[in-house]
Structures are given as C-alpha cells and as structure tokens.
Amino acid sequence: AKICNVSKTTVSRVLNNHPYVSKEKREQVLKVMEELDYAPSSLARNFRTNKTQTIAISVPSFDHPFFAQLVK
C-alpha cells in the first residue's frame, strides 16, 4: 500500500477483486505485488475470517484398514 501510495483498503479490494478500484490502481497494485513476489497468506486470511476450511478426524488406530479407508 505504501509503495503504491494507496490505502490498505484499496489493496484489499484488489486482492478480493472488488469492483470499486480503478483499472489503473488495480494494475499498479498487481504490478508491485508481482515485483515483490507477494502471495496472500491463507493463514492470515483464516484468522481474519475466523474460518479455516479444515476438519479434524480422531480415530483409534490409523493402521487398521477400516479406519484408514474411513479417513480416505
């Protein structure tokens, strides 16, 4: 945001493909992101949204064929 001289909100809108960003600003932000080799952190996004898209499975024995198939 600082390099592009835009707000964090604008960068967020670019990342989320929000329509309220001008074509020029979007291209500028994407260009800087590419130059910096920036990739959004899925972990940070999960903390922000309070969703992980992860489930936990507890089985007595993973070596048992029944439980291995169940997990699969």
N, C-alpha and C positions, 0 to 999 in steps of 0.2 A: 504494500500500500504506500509506504514511504517513497520507494523508488519511482513509482508511477505518479506520485503526488495525487493519490485518490484516497478515499476513506476505506476503512476496513469493510464497511457495508458494501461498497462498490465491488471490492474483491470477492466478498461472499456471494454477491449476486452473480458475478461472472462464474464462479465455481459451481453455482447451483442453476446456471443457465436461466436466470431471471430476465424477463423482457425489458425491465426498466433501465438497461445500460445501453449507452450509445454504441454503435458499431466501432467507432474509433477507440473509445475507452476499453471495450472488450478486447480488441486486437492488441492494444498496448499492454494490458494486464497479461494476456496469454503469451505475448512475446517475452515479457520479463520472466514469467513463470518458466518458460522453456529455457531461457538463458541461464536461470538459476537452478535448473533441473529440479523444480519444485513438484512434489507429489503430495496431494492432500493426505493427512493422517487419518486412517479409518478408526484408529483407537481414539483420537481426539474427537472425531465426529460422533462416535458411540457415547463418549462421556457427555457430550453436549445434548444429544437427543435422548440419552438415557435408554438406548436400545442397543443390543449387541448382535442380534441375529444368531445367537449361539444357544445351543441346548446342552445340557449335561445328562449323561446316562451313567447310572450306577448299576453294575451287575456283580454278582458274587464271584464269578470266575470268567475271565475273558478267554481262557484256554478251552473251555467247554464248547463243543460245536454249536449247541443250541444258542448260547449267549453270543457267540461270535456271529452267527447268522442274524440274530435279532439286531445287533448293533449295525451290521452291514445294511 
